Amino acid sequence: MSASDTVAGQRAALLRERLAGLDPSSIEIIDESHLHAGHAGARDGASHFRVVIASPHFAGLGSLARHRLVYDRVHDLIPHPIHALAIVTSKS
């Protein structure tokens, strides 16, 4: 395992830990940093992730409100160590 894999794994674990408070029925955290090679955030060592998450907390909420719930839990990680976060949400 390379050092970059270890860092990405630690950052993914941190995302998972932060989002656990949303009681996800499913969560997938995908490191997409390799798709952004050369991008400003990538040059600075920050990661790009996609989070696919289902949670009962999303019931009755629109897409924007769901995204806000996610960002509220991880906002201090942006723009470093996570430069970008794509979010896909659904209710459980």
Residue pairs with C-beta under 8 A, 6 or more apart in sequence:
1 9
4 33
7 47
7 81
8 31
8 33
8 47
11 31
11 47
11 49
11 77
11 81
11 82
12 29
12 31
12 49
14 77
15 29
15 49
15 51
15 74
15 77
15 82
15 85
16 27
16 29
18 73
18 74
18 77
19 27
19 51
19 53
19 70
19 73
19 74
21 73
22 53
22 55
22 57
22 58
22 69
22 70
22 73
23 55
23 56
23 57
24 53
24 54
24 55
24 92
25 54
25 55
25 56
25 92
26 52
26 53
26 54
26 92
27 51
27 52
27 53
27 54
28 51
28 52
28 53
29 49
29 50
29 51
30 49
30 50
30 51
30 52
31 47
31 48
31 49
32 48
32 49
32 50
32 86
33 42
33 47
33 48
33 49
35 48
36 42
36 48
36 83
36 84
39 48
39 83
40 83
41 48
41 79
41 80
41 83
41 84
42 48
42 83
44 80
44 83
45 80
45 81
46 79
46 80
46 81
46 82
46 83
46 84
47 81
47 82
47 83
48 82
48 83
48 84
48 85
48 86
49 82
49 84
49 85
49 86
50 85
50 86
50 87
50 88
51 70
51 85
51 86
51 87
51 88
52 88
53 70
53 87
53 88
53 89
53 90
54 89
54 90
54 91
54 92
55 69
55 89
55 91
55 92
56 91
56 92
57 69
58 66
58 69
58 89
58 90
58 91
58 92
59 91
59 92
60 91
61 69
61 91
63 89
66 87
66 89
67 87
67 89
70 85
70 87
70 89
71 78
71 85
71 87
74 82
74 85
78 84
78 85
